[in-house]
Amino acid sequence: MTSASPARKRRPAPPGTKASDDIAAMIRVDHAGEYGAVRIYEGQLAVLGRTAKGGETAAAIRRMAQQEQHHLKTFDALINERCVRPTALEPVWRLAGFALGAATALMGEKAAMACTAAVEEVIDSHYADQLTRLGDADAKLAKTVREFRADEIAHREAAIAHGAEEAPGYQALTGAIKAGCRLAIALSTRI
């Protein structure tokens, strides 16, 4: 049995040029993830933002959505600067993200927060893995990922503080959402 040789570290492409395959895949999947997060929050706000009952929760979601919009704009710029092809699955994430957000909001405020907690847990792990893989190879991208990871951790903590773990069927709901997020990451990295 032979072991695979370690992956060679590649230098990032200078701004305005085509990114290396590894860096391009990171940017593509992060862009797709931030797009999906924006759509999840849009779906949640479409339901919770119209009711007085969703007041405090909707306000928390709006704050998180603003940060996700900033993340998306940053990755939009990186896609353009680094000449990275965005995921071809964007139409799927447009529908799936909104549907997930709206469906969990229809289940109640705590279920919407459980959705956020689940998504952000997966993204925290994903960003941590990227930081390990990046090492010193791309300081600008690593700084962005580090900053956004801190935001995602804060979103998860806010969701927990808003009762995410009290959602009916929390373990089953979050387990399904985490599995879907992991699949979306795997697909968006390649497609």
Buried (B, 14 or more C-beta within 10 A) or exposed (E): EEEEEEEEEEEBBEEEEEBBEBBBBBBBBBBBBBBBBBBBBBBBBBBBBEEEEBEEBBEBBBBBBEBBBBBBEBBBEBBEBBEBEBBEBBEBBBEBBBEBBBBBBBBBBBBBBBBBBBBBBBBBBBBBEBBEBBEEBBEEBBEBBBEBBEBBBBBBEBBBEBBBBBBEEBEEBBEEBBEBBEEBBEBBBEE
